Amino acid sequence: MIEPKPVTRATLATQLEDALRVDIIEGVLTPGQRLRAADLTARYGVSATPLREALQRLAAQNLVEIDP
């Protein structure tokens, strides 16, 4: 009997993290640019919660800085 492969599904926050990382690396989002939540939610078509989670992950990787 063949065992099925596990199904993986990236969360919206993970997909957004990947999209933001690509845009940062490719220079779409430039160094020093202020990333405003309202602009990013509109650009990527997401709500604030997955955006916040994605930005926190990117901050842990030193790709963005979060100002309170």
C-alpha positions as CSV (number, residue, x, y, z in Angstrom):
1,M,0.0,0.0,0.0
2,I,1.3,3.5,-0.9
3,E,1.2,6.0,1.9
4,P,-0.2,9.4,1.0
5,K,2.0,12.4,1.0
6,P,1.3,14.9,3.8
7,V,-0.7,17.9,2.6
8,T,0.8,21.2,3.5
9,R,-0.9,24.5,3.2
10,A,0.8,27.8,3.8
11,T,-1.2,30.2,5.9
12,L,-2.1,33.6,4.6
13,A,0.6,35.2,6.9
14,T,3.2,32.8,5.4
15,Q,2.2,33.7,1.9
16,L,2.3,37.4,2.7
17,E,5.7,37.0,4.4
18,D,7.0,35.4,1.3
19,A,5.6,38.1,-1.0
20,L,6.9,40.9,1.2
21,R,10.4,39.2,1.3
22,V,10.5,39.0,-2.5
23,D,9.4,42.7,-2.8
24,I,12.1,43.7,-0.3
25,I,14.9,41.7,-2.0
26,E,13.9,42.8,-5.5
27,G,13.8,46.4,-4.4
28,V,10.1,47.0,-4.9
29,L,10.1,48.1,-1.2
30,T,13.2,50.1,-0.8
31,P,15.6,50.3,2.2
32,G,14.5,53.0,4.6
33,Q,11.0,53.1,3.2
34,R,8.2,53.4,5.8
35,L,5.8,50.5,5.4
36,R,2.4,51.7,6.4
37,A,-0.1,49.1,7.4
38,A,-3.0,50.7,5.4
39,D,-0.8,50.8,2.2
40,L,0.3,47.2,2.6
41,T,-3.1,45.8,3.3
42,A,-4.4,47.5,0.2
43,R,-1.4,46.5,-1.9
44,Y,-1.6,42.8,-1.0
45,G,-5.4,42.5,-0.4
46,V,-5.1,41.3,3.2
47,S,-6.4,42.3,6.6
48,A,-4.3,43.7,9.4
49,T,-3.8,40.4,11.4
50,P,-1.9,38.4,8.8
51,L,0.1,41.5,7.9
52,R,1.1,42.1,11.5
53,E,2.2,38.4,11.8
54,A,4.2,38.6,8.5
55,L,5.9,41.8,9.6
56,Q,6.8,40.3,13.0
57,R,8.4,37.3,11.2
58,L,10.3,39.6,8.9
59,A,11.5,41.7,11.8
60,A,12.8,38.5,13.5
61,Q,14.9,38.0,10.3
62,N,16.1,41.6,10.4
63,L,14.4,42.4,7.1
64,V,12.2,45.1,8.6
65,E,12.1,47.2,11.7
66,I,8.9,47.7,13.7
67,D,8.3,51.0,15.3
68,P,5.6,51.2,18.0
